[in-house]
Amino acid sequence: AQSVTQLDSQVPVFEEAPVELRCNYSSSVSVYLFWYVQYPNQGLQLLLKYLSGSTLVKGINGFEAEFNKSQTSFHLRKPSVHISDTAEYFCAVNPFTGGGNKLTFGTGTQLKVEL
Amino acid sequence: EAGVAQSPRYKIIEKRQSVAFWCNPISGHATLYWYQQILGQGPKLLIQFQNNGVVDDSQLPKDRFSAERLKGVDSTLKIQPAKLEDSAVYLCASSPTRQRHYNEQFFGPGTRLTVL
């Protein structure tokens, strides 16, 4: 079984400041890793994913994340946030084997960008 | 390309009433998912279809929830009777035919259910 921990339920940050949203996971098998963004009253949109290769992955809207296998982490970063980045962010994992696409989500981090 | 469509967007019902949600996946996507997202939590998979067959319904409360995808295209999720704890956003997602271990899931806007 897999589990995902997002310790920060809310992260306030000023516009143009850097931000890091933390994600740790637990799994008995290797996993693919994802970050999704959810704007108010909308569905989930894929920000970025780690499947294999370079541990630093770049996504849309200037976000990037780094996979750290030894620390079982996949933290999301952006060097300079914009007011439009205000949204909820979900980290998710999908195991390599055992039945295809099975996403397990964390509880989410609400990013609030202030002027 | 049209995205995943869901209706209604909002629904308010009394407890013990019945409710149904509809989802139309992206054209050609063989796999369809229903998720429940309770306020303050991440989405939880309720049921997964491959074409018109059920792949996984291990977390579907079968005493009150049912889902079907009769023609392998659109799908309906029903709750009968509803309980207060069913208040949540119900998300539908679809992904293309599985050719590798991973196929990206595309999400609809969700249906927000409030049970009073």
gemmi code that builds the backbone of each chain (N, CA, C; Angstrom):
import gemmi

chains = {
    "A": [
        ("ALA", (0.846, -1.198, 0.000), (0.000, 0.000, 0.000), (0.885, 1.253, 0.000)),
        ("GLN", (0.309, 2.333, -0.484), (1.049, 3.592, -0.544), (0.355, 4.646, 0.333)),
        ("SER", (1.138, 5.608, 0.786), (0.567, 6.754, 1.484), (1.379, 7.997, 1.132)),
        ("VAL", (0.726, 9.140, 1.192), (1.358, 10.406, 0.852), (1.087, 11.396, 1.976)),
        ("THR", (2.130, 12.076, 2.405), (2.005, 13.040, 3.498), (2.369, 14.430, 3.011)),
        ("GLN", (1.438, 15.340, 3.153), (1.708, 16.749, 2.908), (1.518, 17.450, 4.254)),
        ("LEU", (2.612, 17.751, 4.902), (2.560, 18.230, 6.275), (1.963, 19.623, 6.392)),
        ("ASP", (2.130, 20.449, 5.360), (1.649, 21.830, 5.429), (0.259, 21.912, 4.818)),
        ("SER", (-0.738, 22.202, 5.636), (-2.083, 22.314, 5.079), (-2.281, 23.672, 4.398)),
        ("GLN", (-1.567, 24.683, 4.892), (-1.660, 26.004, 4.290), (-0.285, 26.640, 4.248)),
        ("VAL", (0.012, 27.323, 3.145), (1.275, 28.040, 3.012), (0.971, 29.436, 2.483)),
        ("PRO", (1.109, 30.457, 3.339), (0.953, 31.832, 2.849), (2.305, 32.354, 2.384)),
        ("VAL", (2.307, 33.116, 1.306), (3.560, 33.655, 0.763), (3.243, 34.944, 0.025)),
        ("PHE", (4.196, 35.862, 0.034), (4.003, 37.105, -0.690), (4.350, 36.918, -2.166)),
        ("GLU", (3.699, 37.703, -2.998), (3.965, 37.640, -4.432), (5.430, 37.920, -4.719)),
        ("GLU", (5.972, 37.169, -5.674), (7.361, 37.229, -6.126), (8.343, 36.550, -5.164)),
        ("ALA", (7.863, 36.042, -4.065), (8.727, 35.284, -3.154), (8.804, 33.834, -3.629)),
        ("PRO", (9.867, 33.107, -3.212), (9.941, 31.687, -3.546), (9.056, 30.868, -2.619)),
        ("VAL", (8.704, 29.666, -3.075), (7.868, 28.802, -2.249), (8.291, 27.353, -2.441)),
        ("GLU", (8.133, 26.573, -1.374), (8.346, 25.130, -1.438), (7.182, 24.453, -0.746)),
        ("LEU", (6.559, 23.519, -1.426), (5.493, 22.704, -0.857), (6.043, 21.298, -0.691)),
        ("ARG", (5.913, 20.781, 0.532), (6.565, 19.523, 0.855), (5.663, 18.311, 0.643)),
        ("CYS", (6.290, 17.241, 0.188), (5.571, 15.985, -0.024), (6.502, 14.834, 0.323)),
        ("ASN", (6.038, 13.953, 1.186), (6.752, 12.709, 1.488), (5.810, 11.536, 1.239)),
        ("TYR", (6.379, 10.423, 0.831), (5.539, 9.272, 0.529), (6.106, 8.020, 1.165)),
        ("SER", (5.253, 7.023, 1.256), (5.644, 5.720, 1.754), (5.083, 4.671, 0.805)),
        ("SER", (5.945, 3.736, 0.403), (5.487, 2.685, -0.501), (6.427, 1.491, -0.423)),
        ("SER", (5.868, 0.296, -0.549), (6.676, -0.923, -0.538), (7.209, -1.253, -1.929)),
        ("VAL", (6.712, -0.531, -2.950), (7.185, -0.717, -4.322), (7.575, 0.637, -4.891)),
        ("SER", (8.278, 0.607, -6.007), (8.636, 1.866, -6.657), (7.384, 2.546, -7.197)),
        ("VAL", (7.429, 3.868, -7.221), (6.248, 4.627, -7.622), (6.594, 5.715, -8.620)),
        ("TYR", (5.582, 6.103, -9.384), (5.632, 7.342, -10.139), (5.096, 8.437, -9.218)),
        ("LEU", (5.546, 9.684, -9.440), (5.182, 10.780, -8.550), (4.590, 11.935, -9.343)),
        ("PHE", (3.605, 12.609, -8.755), (2.877, 13.655, -9.451), (2.566, 14.820, -8.508)),
        ("TRP", (2.435, 15.979, -9.118), (1.826, 17.124, -8.458), (0.669, 17.612, -9.335)),
        ("TYR", (-0.490, 17.795, -8.674), (-1.670, 18.341, -9.324), (-2.022, 19.675, -8.667)),
        ("VAL", (-2.660, 20.556, -9.441), (-3.153, 21.818, -8.915), (-4.669, 21.855, -9.114)),
        ("GLN", (-5.354, 22.419, -8.126), (-6.811, 22.543, -8.200), (-7.188, 23.980, -7.887)),
        ("TYR", (-7.679, 24.687, -8.896), (-8.164, 26.049, -8.701), (-9.610, 25.974, -8.181)),
        ("PRO", (-10.089, 27.003, -7.530), (-11.440, 26.958, -6.953), (-12.496, 26.531, -7.961)),
        ("ASN", (-13.311, 25.592, -7.533), (-14.440, 25.085, -8.329), (-14.012, 24.474, -9.665)),
        ("GLN", (-12.804, 23.942, -9.696), (-12.327, 23.268, -10.901), (-11.793, 21.889, -10.547)),
        ("GLY", (-11.573, 21.089, -11.569), (-10.987, 19.778, -11.353), (-9.484, 19.877, -11.195)),
        ("LEU", (-8.841, 18.739, -11.127), (-7.399, 18.681, -10.952), (-6.683, 18.811, -12.296)),
        ("GLN", (-5.581, 19.543, -12.270), (-4.754, 19.711, -13.470), (-3.344, 19.250, -13.154)),
        ("LEU", (-2.771, 18.449, -14.026), (-1.425, 17.941, -13.790), (-0.395, 19.052, -13.947)),
        ("LEU", (0.423, 19.260, -12.899), (1.496, 20.249, -12.927), (2.771, 19.646, -13.494)),
        ("LEU", (3.137, 18.497, -12.940), (4.347, 17.813, -13.386), (4.338, 16.378, -12.881)),
        ("LYS", (5.239, 15.580, -13.446), (5.316, 14.183, -13.057), (6.763, 13.690, -13.129)),
        ("TYR", (7.059, 12.717, -12.263), (8.342, 12.025, -12.335), (8.061, 10.567, -12.665)),
        ("LEU", (8.571, 10.125, -13.813), (8.422, 8.723, -14.210), (9.761, 7.999, -14.131)),
        ("SER", (10.816, 8.653, -14.619), (12.154, 8.069, -14.591), (13.135, 9.143, -15.038)),
        ("GLY", (14.447, 8.812, -14.980), (15.453, 9.733, -15.486), (15.848, 10.798, -14.483)),
        ("SER", (16.075, 12.007, -14.971), (16.528, 13.094, -14.113), (15.585, 13.305, -12.944)),
        ("THR", (16.170, 13.484, -11.769), (15.346, 13.627, -10.567), (14.739, 15.016, -10.449)),
        ("LEU", (15.209, 15.956, -11.235), (14.630, 17.304, -11.246), (13.699, 17.410, -12.446)),
        ("VAL", (12.436, 17.619, -12.156), (11.466, 17.698, -13.236), (10.835, 19.075, -13.264)),
        ("LYS", (10.603, 19.547, -14.472), (9.999, 20.863, -14.642), (8.583, 20.690, -15.162)),
        ("GLY", (7.694, 21.551, -14.664), (6.310, 21.460, -15.071), (5.796, 22.761, -15.653)),
        ("ILE", (4.488, 22.880, -15.637), (3.888, 24.087, -16.194), (3.928, 25.226, -15.187)),
        ("ASN", (3.745, 26.435, -15.678), (3.653, 27.631, -14.836), (4.905, 27.876, -13.993)),
        ("GLY", (6.055, 27.407, -14.436), (7.304, 27.696, -13.752), (7.603, 26.837, -12.534)),
        ("PHE", (6.787, 25.828, -12.280), (7.022, 24.934, -11.139), (8.028, 23.845, -11.487)),
        ("GLU", (8.731, 23.375, -10.469), (9.631, 22.247, -10.616), (9.596, 21.437, -9.332)),
        ("ALA", (10.018, 20.192, -9.421), (10.050, 19.324, -8.248), (11.261, 18.412, -8.344)),
        ("GLU", (11.755, 18.004, -7.193), (12.915, 17.126, -7.154), (12.583, 15.846, -6.407)),
        ("PHE", (12.836, 14.727, -7.063), (12.626, 13.414, -6.467), (13.870, 13.039, -5.665)),
        ("ASN", (13.670, 12.707, -4.398), (14.753, 12.266, -3.541), (14.383, 10.892, -3.001)),
        ("LYS", (14.991, 9.866, -3.583), (14.605, 8.504, -3.235), (14.984, 8.156, -1.802)),
        ("SER", (16.156, 8.595, -1.359), (16.611, 8.247, -0.011), (15.726, 8.868, 1.063)),
        ("GLN", (15.187, 10.048, 0.776), (14.309, 10.702, 1.742), (12.835, 10.496, 1.409)),
        ("THR", (12.559, 9.737, 0.391), (11.193, 9.487, -0.100), (10.398, 10.789, -0.149)),
        ("SER", (10.981, 11.772, -0.826), (10.330, 13.073, -0.916), (10.215, 13.512, -2.367)),
        ("PHE", (9.280, 14.429, -2.587), (9.061, 14.988, -3.914), (8.514, 16.403, -3.709)),
        ("HIS", (9.377, 17.288, -3.269), (8.956, 18.649, -2.921), (8.789, 19.509, -4.172)),
        ("LEU", (7.792, 20.359, -4.128), (7.461, 21.251, -5.248), (7.999, 22.648, -4.957)),
        ("ARG", (8.598, 23.281, -5.973), (9.189, 24.600, -5.757), (8.839, 25.544, -6.906)),
        ("LYS", (8.832, 26.830, -6.562), (8.740, 27.866, -7.587), (9.548, 29.047, -7.099)),
        ("PRO", (10.452, 29.582, -7.913), (11.353, 30.642, -7.443), (10.652, 31.978, -7.199)),
        ("SER", (9.534, 32.220, -7.885), (8.845, 33.502, -7.730), (7.354, 33.281, -8.028)),
        ("VAL", (6.528, 33.392, -7.010), (5.108, 33.077, -7.198), (4.336, 34.303, -7.641)),
        ("HIS", (3.216, 34.011, -8.284), (2.311, 35.058, -8.744), (0.972, 34.877, -8.059)),
        ("ILE", (0.216, 35.946, -7.998), (-1.094, 35.894, -7.347), (-1.964, 34.794, -7.938)),
        ("SER", (-1.781, 34.516, -9.218), (-2.599, 33.505, -9.901), (-2.222, 32.076, -9.503)),
        ("ASP", (-1.148, 31.918, -8.748), (-0.770, 30.585, -8.256), (-1.572, 30.175, -7.029)),
        ("THR", (-2.384, 31.069, -6.517), (-3.238, 30.736, -5.374), (-4.167, 29.595, -5.757)),
        ("ALA", (-4.031, 28.472, -5.061), (-4.781, 27.260, -5.400), (-4.425, 26.186, -4.374)),
        ("GLU", (-5.048, 25.022, -4.538), (-4.691, 23.862, -3.707), (-3.826, 22.936, -4.542)),
        ("TYR", (-2.791, 22.415, -3.904), (-1.823, 21.564, -4.585), (-1.802, 20.192, -3.937)),
        ("PHE", (-1.897, 19.160, -4.783), (-1.931, 17.789, -4.301), (-0.743, 17.012, -4.856)),
        ("CYS", (-0.085, 16.292, -3.968), (0.950, 15.354, -4.348), (0.301, 13.972, -4.456)),
        ("ALA", (0.737, 13.174, -5.418), (0.139, 11.848, -5.598), (1.200, 10.861, -6.061)),
        ("VAL", (0.957, 9.580, -5.771), (1.839, 8.514, -6.223), (1.040, 7.457, -6.950)),
        ("ASN", (1.729, 6.750, -7.848), (1.119, 5.666, -8.621), (2.143, 4.538, -8.650)),
        ("PRO", (1.826, 3.375, -8.105), (2.824, 2.299, -8.084), (3.147, 1.792, -9.483)),
        ("PHE", (4.394, 1.324, -9.646), (4.832, 0.795, -10.933), (4.016, -0.403, -11.378)),
        ("THR", (3.636, -1.245, -10.419), (3.041, -2.519, -10.780), (1.733, -2.720, -10.064)),
        ("GLY", (1.028, -3.763, -10.421), (-0.146, -4.160, -9.646), (-1.448, -3.598, -10.124)),
        ("GLY", (-1.550, -3.272, -11.403), (-2.877, -2.888, -11.858), (-2.979, -1.522, -12.483)),
        ("GLY", (-1.890, -1.021, -13.047), (-2.015, 0.192, -13.825), (-2.195, 1.443, -13.001)),
        ("ASN", (-3.036, 2.331, -13.474), (-3.178, 3.640, -12.870), (-3.946, 3.585, -11.573)),
        ("LYS", (-3.259, 3.775, -10.467), (-3.936, 3.859, -9.173), (-3.289, 4.982, -8.397)),
        ("LEU", (-3.864, 6.144, -8.493), (-3.322, 7.315, -7.818), (-3.745, 7.344, -6.355)),
        ("THR", (-2.769, 7.581, -5.484), (-3.037, 7.848, -4.072), (-2.606, 9.284, -3.799)),
        ("PHE", (-3.533, 10.085, -3.290), (-3.296, 11.499, -3.095), (-2.972, 11.829, -1.646)),
        ("GLY", (-2.215, 12.921, -1.467), (-2.066, 13.509, -0.149), (-3.283, 14.371, 0.175)),
        ("THR", (-3.264, 14.988, 1.335), (-4.412, 15.780, 1.787), (-4.424, 17.192, 1.224)),
        ("GLY", (-3.369, 17.572, 0.530), (-3.363, 18.866, -0.133), (-2.716, 19.972, 0.680)),
        ("THR", (-2.170, 20.964, -0.035), (-1.614, 22.171, 0.579), (-2.239, 23.378, -0.103)),
        ("GLN", (-2.861, 24.231, 0.695), (-3.467, 25.446, 0.156), (-2.390, 26.525, 0.076)),
        ("LEU", (-2.040, 26.935, -1.135), (-1.072, 28.016, -1.328), (-1.844, 29.319, -1.497)),
        ("LYS", (-1.557, 30.264, -0.629), (-2.209, 31.571, -0.711), (-1.156, 32.628, -0.958)),
        ("VAL", (-1.211, 33.249, -2.132), (-0.254, 34.273, -2.496), (-0.868, 35.641, -2.209)),
        ("GLU", (-0.128, 36.426, -1.441), (-0.622, 37.740, -1.020), (0.197, 38.851, -1.646)),
        ("LEU", (-0.454, 39.975, -1.864), (0.237, 41.133, -2.453), (1.120, 41.834, -1.433)),
    ],
    "B": [
        ("GLU", (-9.686, 19.701, -28.363), (-10.267, 18.453, -27.849), (-11.055, 18.748, -26.588)),
        ("ALA", (-12.300, 18.276, -26.528), (-13.126, 18.517, -25.365), (-12.584, 17.720, -24.184)),
        ("GLY", (-12.731, 18.312, -22.979), (-12.272, 17.644, -21.769), (-13.346, 16.742, -21.203)),
        ("VAL", (-13.127, 16.296, -19.973), (-14.090, 15.454, -19.277), (-15.259, 16.329, -18.822)),
        ("ALA", (-16.469, 15.908, -19.167), (-17.659, 16.673, -18.813), (-18.386, 16.004, -17.654)),
        ("GLN", (-18.876, 16.826, -16.727), (-19.644, 16.300, -15.597), (-20.878, 17.168, -15.384)),
        ("SER", (-21.957, 16.520, -14.948), (-23.157, 17.274, -14.583), (-23.927, 16.509, -13.511)),
        ("PRO", (-24.668, 17.202, -12.639), (-24.649, 18.656, -12.526), (-23.365, 19.146, -11.864)),
        ("ARG", (-23.143, 20.434, -11.797), (-21.971, 20.950, -11.109), (-22.214, 21.044, -9.608)),
        ("TYR", (-23.440, 21.300, -9.234), (-23.799, 21.423, -7.826), (-25.123, 20.704, -7.578)),
        ("LYS", (-25.214, 20.112, -6.377), (-26.457, 19.433, -6.014), (-26.624, 19.505, -4.509)),
        ("ILE", (-27.840, 19.888, -4.088), (-28.162, 19.909, -2.670), (-29.362, 19.011, -2.446)),
        ("ILE", (-29.242, 18.057, -1.524), (-30.336, 17.130, -1.254), (-30.471, 16.942, 0.253)),
        ("GLU", (-31.603, 16.381, 0.636), (-31.814, 16.015, 2.031), (-31.267, 14.606, 2.245)),
        ("LYS", (-30.875, 14.308, 3.476), (-30.410, 12.946, 3.755), (-31.533, 11.954, 3.482)),
        ("ARG", (-31.121, 10.795, 3.086), (-31.998, 9.682, 2.706), (-32.575, 9.827, 1.291)),
        ("GLN", (-32.341, 10.962, 0.633), (-32.751, 11.077, -0.767), (-31.737, 10.390, -1.669)),
        ("SER", (-32.092, 10.272, -2.938), (-31.196, 9.680, -3.930), (-30.644, 10.767, -4.840)),
        ("VAL", (-29.481, 10.484, -5.418), (-28.865, 11.454, -6.326), (-28.030, 10.697, -7.353)),
        ("ALA", (-27.900, 11.272, -8.538), (-27.094, 10.656, -9.596), (-26.229, 11.706, -10.256)),
        ("PHE", (-25.017, 11.299, -10.577), (-24.064, 12.169, -11.262), (-23.698, 11.532, -12.592)),
        ("TRP", (-23.440, 12.396, -13.567), (-23.117, 11.908, -14.903), (-21.735, 12.365, -15.320)),
        ("CYS", (-21.037, 11.533, -16.066), (-19.704, 11.856, -16.550), (-19.542, 11.395, -17.993)),
        ("ASN", (-19.002, 12.274, -18.820), (-18.652, 11.903, -20.198), (-17.150, 12.082, -20.371)),
        ("PRO", (-16.406, 11.011, -20.571), (-14.944, 11.121, -20.628), (-14.479, 11.712, -21.959)),
        ("ILE", (-13.185, 11.927, -22.046), (-12.583, 12.375, -23.296), (-12.775, 11.276, -24.340)),
        ("SER", (-13.122, 11.678, -25.541), (-13.401, 10.713, -26.599), (-12.228, 9.758, -26.809)),
        ("GLY", (-12.545, 8.477, -26.816), (-11.508, 7.475, -27.057), (-10.828, 6.956, -25.810)),
        ("HIS", (-11.079, 7.571, -24.664), (-10.455, 7.098, -23.423), (-11.190, 5.868, -22.908)),
        ("ALA", (-10.446, 4.789, -22.753), (-11.060, 3.531, -22.354), (-11.275, 3.436, -20.843)),
        ("THR", (-10.466, 4.137, -20.083), (-10.526, 4.008, -18.628), (-11.211, 5.215, -18.009)),
        ("LEU", (-12.118, 4.944, -17.098), (-12.878, 6.007, -16.429), (-12.840, 5.767, -14.932)),
        ("TYR", (-12.666, 6.850, -14.181), (-12.538, 6.793, -12.720), (-13.548, 7.726, -12.067)),
        ("TRP", (-14.058, 7.318, -10.918), (-14.828, 8.197, -10.035), (-14.061, 8.338, -8.722)),
        ("TYR", (-13.881, 9.596, -8.305), (-13.221, 9.898, -7.046), (-14.180, 10.664, -6.130)),
        ("GLN", (-13.995, 10.486, -4.843), (-14.694, 11.281, -3.830), (-13.677, 12.168, -3.130)),
        ("GLN", (-13.948, 13.470, -3.107), (-13.038, 14.394, -2.435), (-13.798, 15.117, -1.325)),
        ("ILE", (-13.579, 14.678, -0.108), (-14.187, 15.314, 1.061), (-13.368, 16.549, 1.436)),
        ("LEU", (-14.040, 17.576, 1.920), (-13.374, 18.833, 2.248), (-12.185, 18.601, 3.160)),
        ("GLY", (-11.025, 19.122, 2.759), (-9.823, 18.984, 3.574), (-9.052, 17.705, 3.320)),
        ("GLN", (-9.511, 16.903, 2.380), (-8.828, 15.652, 2.059), (-8.499, 15.580, 0.579)),
        ("GLY", (-7.601, 14.677, 0.240), (-7.317, 14.436, -1.160), (-8.363, 13.525, -1.775)),
        ("PRO", (-8.448, 13.502, -3.097), (-9.400, 12.607, -3.758), (-9.124, 11.145, -3.423)),
        ("LYS", (-10.205, 10.399, -3.271), (-10.116, 8.969, -2.996), (-10.856, 8.225, -4.094)),
        ("LEU", (-10.182, 7.238, -4.690), (-10.797, 6.474, -5.778), (-11.965, 5.646, -5.260)),
        ("LEU", (-13.115, 5.792, -5.928), (-14.276, 4.971, -5.604), (-14.370, 3.762, -6.525)),
        ("ILE", (-14.222, 4.003, -7.831), (-14.379, 2.933, -8.795), (-13.627, 3.278, -10.068)),
        ("GLN", (-13.108, 2.221, -10.711), (-12.383, 2.362, -11.970), (-12.968, 1.402, -12.986)),
        ("PHE", (-13.292, 1.922, -14.177), (-13.801, 1.121, -15.281), (-12.754, 1.019, -16.387)),
        ("GLN", (-12.672, -0.131, -17.010), (-11.926, -0.298, -18.250), (-12.975, -0.696, -19.283)),
        ("ASN", (-13.232, 0.232, -20.236), (-14.379, 0.079, -21.134), (-15.652, -0.046, -20.278)),
        ("ASN", (-16.419, -1.110, -20.389), (-17.633, -1.189, -19.568), (-17.493, -2.169, -18.411)),
        ("GLY", (-16.255, -2.589, -18.141), (-16.018, -3.515, -17.034), (-15.369, -2.829, -15.852)),
        ("VAL", (-15.682, -3.305, -14.646), (-15.128, -2.750, -13.415), (-13.754, -3.351, -13.151)),
        ("VAL", (-12.753, -2.471, -12.979), (-11.394, -2.918, -12.670), (-11.170, -2.950, -11.163)),
        ("ASP", (-11.702, -1.910, -10.481), (-11.483, -1.796, -9.036), (-12.651, -1.030, -8.432)),
        ("ASP", (-13.348, -1.654, -7.521), (-14.400, -0.964, -6.761), (-14.255, -1.269, -5.278)),
        ("SER", (-13.022, -1.511, -4.854), (-12.775, -1.931, -3.478), (-13.132, -0.866, -2.448)),
        ("GLN", (-13.148, 0.404, -2.819), (-13.460, 1.463, -1.862), (-14.838, 2.081, -2.110)),
        ("LEU", (-15.638, 1.429, -2.889), (-17.003, 1.906, -3.139), (-17.939, 1.340, -2.068)),
        ("PRO", (-18.640, 2.192, -1.321), (-19.603, 1.689, -0.309), (-20.821, 1.104, -1.016)),
        ("LYS", (-20.774, -0.169, -1.274), (-21.730, -0.789, -2.175), (-23.144, -0.880, -1.599)),
        ("ASP", (-23.290, -0.642, -0.306), (-24.637, -0.671, 0.254), (-25.446, 0.550, -0.190)),
        ("ARG", (-24.759, 1.610, -0.604), (-25.496, 2.816, -1.001), (-25.036, 3.421, -2.312)),
        ("PHE", (-23.837, 3.091, -2.733), (-23.283, 3.650, -3.968), (-23.327, 2.594, -5.073)),
        ("SER", (-23.634, 3.075, -6.292), (-23.543, 2.202, -7.462), (-23.070, 3.028, -8.645)),
        ("ALA", (-22.448, 2.361, -9.591), (-21.964, 3.052, -10.783), (-22.067, 2.114, -11.965)),
        ("GLU", (-22.292, 2.714, -13.128), (-22.353, 1.908, -14.336), (-21.755, 2.663, -15.515)),
        ("ARG", (-21.321, 1.890, -16.481), (-20.771, 2.447, -17.718), (-21.170, 1.471, -18.824)),
        ("LEU", (-22.465, 1.453, -19.098), (-23.056, 0.384, -19.886), (-22.475, 0.249, -21.283)),
        ("LYS", (-22.226, 1.340, -21.965), (-21.757, 1.256, -23.344), (-20.275, 1.570, -23.458)),
        ("GLY", (-19.608, 1.625, -22.314), (-18.174, 1.884, -22.343), (-17.798, 3.308, -22.676)),
        ("VAL", (-18.776, 4.213, -22.573), (-18.464, 5.621, -22.863), (-18.769, 6.430, -21.612)),
        ("ASP", (-19.999, 6.993, -21.530), (-20.316, 7.803, -20.366), (-20.695, 6.913, -19.185)),
        ("SER", (-20.728, 7.550, -18.015), (-20.936, 6.790, -16.785), (-21.850, 7.564, -15.840)),
        ("THR", (-22.533, 6.814, -14.978), (-23.384, 7.395, -13.953), (-23.011, 6.829, -12.597)),
        ("LEU", (-22.885, 7.702, -11.623), (-22.650, 7.315, -10.228), (-23.892, 7.685, -9.427)),
        ("LYS", (-24.415, 6.730, -8.661), (-25.636, 6.967, -7.896), (-25.400, 6.727, -6.412)),
        ("ILE", (-26.086, 7.513, -5.600), (-26.077, 7.324, -4.153), (-27.523, 7.189, -3.704)),
        ("GLN", (-27.797, 6.086, -2.994), (-29.172, 5.838, -2.555), (-29.177, 4.916, -1.345)),
        ("PRO", (-29.559, 5.387, -0.158), (-29.908, 6.763, 0.187), (-28.673, 7.537, 0.634)),
        ("ALA", (-28.716, 8.840, 0.494), (-27.558, 9.664, 0.858), (-27.490, 9.878, 2.368)),
        ("LYS", (-26.268, 9.989, 2.865), (-26.009, 10.311, 4.262), (-25.264, 11.646, 4.339)),
        ("LEU", (-25.269, 12.226, 5.524), (-24.594, 13.521, 5.699), (-23.124, 13.437, 5.291)),
        ("GLU", (-22.486, 12.290, 5.612), (-21.047, 12.164, 5.350), (-20.725, 11.993, 3.860)),
        ("ASP", (-21.760, 11.921, 3.012), (-21.523, 11.842, 1.571), (-21.290, 13.221, 0.955)),
        ("SER", (-21.448, 14.261, 1.742), (-21.166, 15.617, 1.244), (-19.707, 15.684, 0.815)),
        ("ALA", (-19.486, 16.019, -0.450), (-18.138, 15.976, -1.016), (-18.206, 16.473, -2.456)),
        ("VAL", (-17.036, 16.574, -3.064), (-16.953, 16.799, -4.504), (-16.672, 15.454, -5.155)),
        ("TYR", (-17.461, 15.123, -6.165), (-17.277, 13.859, -6.883), (-16.621, 14.181, -8.220)),
        ("LEU", (-15.423, 13.663, -8.368), (-14.616, 13.924, -9.559), (-14.628, 12.723, -10.469)),
        ("CYS", (-14.740, 13.006, -11.740), (-14.606, 11.966, -12.760), (-13.313, 12.229, -13.521)),
        ("ALA", (-12.623, 11.173, -13.876), (-11.401, 11.296, -14.658), (-11.381, 10.204, -15.718)),
        ("SER", (-10.605, 10.435, -16.773), (-10.450, 9.396, -17.787), (-8.997, 9.348, -18.236)),
        ("SER", (-8.601, 8.198, -18.757), (-7.247, 8.056, -19.292), (-7.315, 7.171, -20.531)),
        ("PRO", (-6.335, 7.320, -21.408), (-6.343, 6.523, -22.634), (-6.083, 5.050, -22.346)),
        ("THR", (-6.214, 4.238, -23.376), (-6.017, 2.799, -23.224), (-4.641, 2.508, -22.669)),
        ("ARG", (-4.592, 1.627, -21.708), (-3.343, 1.301, -21.024), (-2.412, 0.548, -21.958)),
        ("GLN", (-1.264, 1.162, -22.231), (-0.244, 0.500, -23.035), (1.036, 0.304, -22.245)),
        ("ARG", (1.189, 1.109, -21.215), (2.338, 0.982, -20.324), (1.796, 1.012, -18.901)),
        ("HIS", (2.689, 1.100, -17.970), (2.259, 1.117, -16.583), (1.524, 2.404, -16.232)),
        ("TYR", (1.807, 3.471, -16.960), (1.249, 4.750, -16.588), (0.536, 5.393, -17.768)),
        ("ASN", (-0.674, 5.873, -17.534), (-1.398, 6.695, -18.491), (-1.991, 7.868, -17.733)),
        ("GLU", (-1.767, 9.068, -18.241), (-2.195, 10.266, -17.524), (-3.703, 10.305, -17.375)),
        ("GLN", (-4.140, 10.698, -16.183), (-5.571, 10.862, -15.925), (-5.943, 12.327, -16.120)),
        ("PHE", (-7.056, 12.548, -16.794), (-7.568, 13.891, -17.047), (-8.876, 14.042, -16.261)),
        ("PHE", (-8.971, 15.112, -15.477), (-10.082, 15.272, -14.551), (-11.137, 16.247, -15.058)),
        ("GLY", (-12.377, 15.933, -14.736), (-13.469, 16.852, -14.973), (-13.570, 17.880, -13.858)),
        ("PRO", (-14.518, 18.834, -13.963), (-14.628, 19.905, -12.973), (-15.251, 19.465, -11.666)),
        ("GLY", (-15.894, 18.309, -11.648), (-16.474, 17.796, -10.412), (-17.909, 18.220, -10.196)),
        ("THR", (-18.584, 17.446, -9.335), (-19.931, 17.773, -8.866), (-19.859, 17.934, -7.354)),
        ("ARG", (-20.258, 19.099, -6.879), (-20.244, 19.352, -5.434), (-21.587, 18.958, -4.851)),
        ("LEU", (-21.586, 17.945, -3.995), (-22.820, 17.456, -3.362), (-22.871, 17.921, -1.916)),
        ("THR", (-24.001, 18.515, -1.550), (-24.262, 18.890, -0.157), (-25.477, 18.121, 0.313)),
        ("VAL", (-25.307, 17.352, 1.389), (-26.413, 16.588, 1.969), (-26.810, 17.252, 3.282)),
        ("LEU", (-28.074, 17.675, 3.362), (-28.566, 18.391, 4.554), (-29.365, 17.475, 5.469)),
    ],
}
model = gemmi.Model(1)
for chain_id, residues in chains.items():
    chain = gemmi.Chain(chain_id)
    for i, (resn, *xyz) in enumerate(residues, 1):
        res = gemmi.Residue()
        res.name, res.seqid = resn, gemmi.SeqId(i, " ")
        for name, pos in zip(("N", "CA", "C"), xyz):
            atom = gemmi.Atom()
            atom.name, atom.element = name, gemmi.Element(name[0])
            atom.pos, atom.b_iso = gemmi.Position(*pos), 0.0
            res.add_atom(atom)
        chain.add_residue(res)
    model.add_chain(chain)
structure = gemmi.Structure()
structure.add_model(model)
structure.setup_entities()
